[in-house]
Amino acid sequence: MVSPQALSESDRRRVAAWAADCAERVLPLFEAEAPSDGRPRDAIARARAFARGELPAAGEIRRRFVAGRAAHAVDSPAAVAAARAAAQASGVAHMGAHALGAAAYAAKAAGLAAPNRPEAVDEEIAWQLEQLTAQTTSALRQLPLLGENSAGPLGPGLLASGALGSSIRELQSAIAASAP
């Protein structure tokens, strides 16, 4: 049985572009610390190429962990979160729920980069929501709420707790509220 967190391939392609946009906004936090490490930038580019239909899902599923390893190449928590946002964006080819992971890690990175601005996370989430198209919103609305399905990244675990979980809950609440 396929997890409801997977989404159809066409819906994964729709949400991949949004996930890439979210990750790209915080990419400079990673690149400031590791300018010669192109793994997160490449992951974002691949997510965009997947979204355009230029890359097959199977190949991207095999490569989805590459950007995540870049998180070990940096020290600042904001740079680590930025690398993880890129990794989540590249994981959308495998499972659509990773789009929310990309957004949550991007919001976390923005907040960590601005410790004196508690509104930074809310501002990032507001920007992310403004970038949603009707098709992307429709695709994301199909995902189970955080913690309601254990067969994927939205199950109990890292994305369900702390700042990541709060961001995903806020995103899912806003997406549900925007229902036609």
N, C-alpha and C positions, 0 to 999 in steps of 0.2 A: 504494500500500500504506500502511495506517495504521500509525504507529509504535506499538510495544508500550508506549511511555511515555504514550500518550494516555489509555488506559482507556476503558471505555464511558461514555456520558453518566450513567447511573445510578451507576456507581462514582465518577465525578468529583464528582457531587453528594454522595456519602457522604464523600469525603475533603476536600471544600471546607470543611465545618463544622470539622473538626479543624484544617485549615490556618489558618482564621480564628481559632480559639482560640489557636493558637501565636503568631500575629502580634499578637493583641490583648494578650497578656501583656506584650509589650515596647513597645507603643504609647506609654505614658507617657514613654518615653525620647525619642521624637520630639516629642511634644506639649509637653514641658518646654522645648524649644528653639524650636519653631514652633507656638505654641498656636492661631494663627489659620489654619493650613494644615490643612484638613480632608480632603485627598486620601487619606492612608493610612486614616483612620477610615472614609471613604466606601468605600474598596476592601474593607475588612473587612466592612462592612455588606452590600455587594453580594455578596461571597463567601458570606455567610450566606443572603442571599435566593436566590442561585443554588442553594445546598444544599437549601433548602426547596422548590425548583421554581418560585419566583416570578419568576425572570428566565431568559430563553432563553440558551443557550450562545452563539449568534451575536452578540448584543449585547454580552455580556461579553468575548468574544474581541476585539472592536473597542476596548474600553475598558481592556484589561489593562495598558497602559503608563502610564496616568495616575498611579498611585501611585508608580511608579518614578521619575518626574520629581521627586517631592517630595524624594528623596534629595539633590538638588542645592540644596535650600533650607536645609539644615542643615550644620553644620560638624563636630560631634563624630562620631567613628566609630560610636559606639553608636546615635546617632540615625539615621545613614545606614543602618545595618544594620536598624534597626526599620522604616524606610520600605521597604526592600527586602523585608522579611518580608511586609509588607502587599501589596506588588506581586506577590510570588510567590503569595500566597493568592488574589489576584484572577485570576491566570493559570491557576488550576486549571480554570476553565471551558473553557480551550483545551486543556490537557494535564494529566492527573492527576499527573504527576511533579513539577509545581510545588509540590505539597503538601509534599514532602520539602525543596524549596528554602525554603519558608516556615518550616518547622521549623528548618532549618539556620541561616538568617539570624536567627531569633529566638534560638537558642542563642548565636550569635556576638554579638548585641546584649547579651545577658545577661552574657556574659563580658567584653565591652568596658566595660560599665557597672560592673563589679566587678573592677578589675585586681588588687586585693589578695586576691581570693578565687578561686584557681585552680579550685576545685570548682564554681564558678557554672555553667559550661557543662554539666558532668555532671548537676548538679541540675536544670537546665532540660530536658535530654534525658530525665531520669527522669520529670519532670512530664509531658512530652509523651507518653511511652509510657504513663503511667497514664491518660491521657485517651482512648486508643484503645478503640473498641468492637470487637466481634468482626467486624462488617461492614466497618469502616474498615480493620482489620488485614488482612482477607481481600482487600480492594481493593488495599492497598499491597503486599501480597505478590505481586501479579501484575506489578509493575514489574520491569524488568531491574535487575540490580545496577549500581551506579554504575560507569560506564566500559565496560559491556558492550554498549551500543547507542548509536550516534552520532546517532540520529534524535530528538533532544530534549534537554531540560535535563540529563539524567543522563549525557550523552555527555561526551567530553573537553571541558574548558572550565572556566569559573569555578566551577561547583558541584562539580567533581571534584577541586579542589585545596585545599590549606591547611585552615583551620579548617572551612570549609563541607564539604569532602569528608570530613574526619574525622567530623563530626557525622552526615552522611548514611550513612556506612559503619556507624557505631555504631547508628543507627536501624534500618537494614536488617538488621543482624546480630540485633538484639533481636527484630525482627518475624519473621524467619525462625525464630528459636529458639522463638518462641511458637506455632509451627505445631501444629495439633491432631494 
